[in-house]
Amino acid sequence: MTYAPSILLLVLWSAWLIQALVSAIQARKFTRLYDHKTQGRFDPYLAPAAVIVPFKGLDPCMGEHLRGLFEQQYADYELLLVVDSVRDPAYAALQRELEKYPHRKAQVLVAGPAGATEGQKVRNQLYAIDHLLGRAGTRPDPWVWVFADSDAVPGPRWLADLAGPLCEIGKTGVTTGYRWLVPQPRGGGTGASVWSHLASIMNSSVACGFGRDAFNHAWGGSMAVRADVAERGGLRDKLVGALCDDYQFTRMSRELGERVYFVPWCVVATPVDFDLRGLINFAHRQYLLTRVYAPKLFAAAAALMTLYVAGLVSAWVCLIAGLTSDAGGGAWGWGWGWPVGVLVTAFVLNQMRATFRRAAVARALGTEAMDGLRTTLRLDRWATPVWMTLHWLLIVRSAFGRTMNWRGIRYRLFDPQRVKRLDPSPAKCG
């Protein structure tokens, strides 16, 4: 008896290979963003800026992050560094950092603890926004508001590259960069955990999706908006009651008919050190937020991951079935030839994607970052079925429930502007 794939399987495999091809093309397009000589062309239009950075606790890369913030190549900017309490270890560290840069306009703001129906990060941001709005009329407001995370390490031109495109009034509502997770050695050792490498790979697949304005979304660790756009779009009202800031920026920009502009030069290295529990918590938080704030995007991600797993599993099952049915000698075209051809084609396309993604790392972060990502890039190239399957499992997990952990605090999400803070969780958060 000769085994032959059904029409349904052929359609599934065709869709799977198209997906793999599109992924490789998108990685190539992402790399080519760095070929455009746009860096610096907006420098003559740089306006006064306020950089808002919420802090909670001490991040491993805090010193490097603060040094990057204080040493930006930008003529007129100030730093608003926000904590929830003077008892937060970050407060003393920030005050010491201010003493090193007496000529830099910077201050530490104390926002107070978040209430039962708000997230701490957004509360800190709202406090800084109110601080800026409260002094309107007494001194010129910064024309640009910039938002950054406390664990992202910006380069010296990060602020200029992020703020510059906002001069395109009526066209660009929000500018954004993104993160590239860089695994860090565990406990002073020489190697990072495999879970950190897998987190970096999965995150890089998201990063390489940026480029086209229609598919871009703001990322809270590196984004900027003009003050007048924020006022016109009701940004403050959109943040009230929200746990996630970046999707609210995206929503505002879309409602105003302006683009979310991705700045490739503002991809920032973000050090990570995950164990399995930390990776699961991190991925669950990211995808639960996506599910609540951008359900269409979540559905698309879930569908793509499901397509990959379905294509992979069915091809292997059919290969085994074909080898069994052809034990006595079967035709190459109908026995195990089809699944072998599909698996080999998928492998080749994955190799292409991995090659382009490796080039993207070098362009986005520089060749020095390659040292910390060598193992990551090897896993990306040779263990695609493993990390893609894990990626799918993590997305499936986030499709259920509404509770998440973030920096030691548990939250329950009801809708984009309704959240309930639960009892602090002793679990370590990623």
Order of alpha helices (4+ residues) and beta strands (2+ residues): alpha-beta-alpha-beta-alpha-beta-alpha-beta-alpha-beta-alpha-beta-alpha-alpha-alpha-beta-alpha-alpha-alpha-alpha-alpha-beta-beta-beta
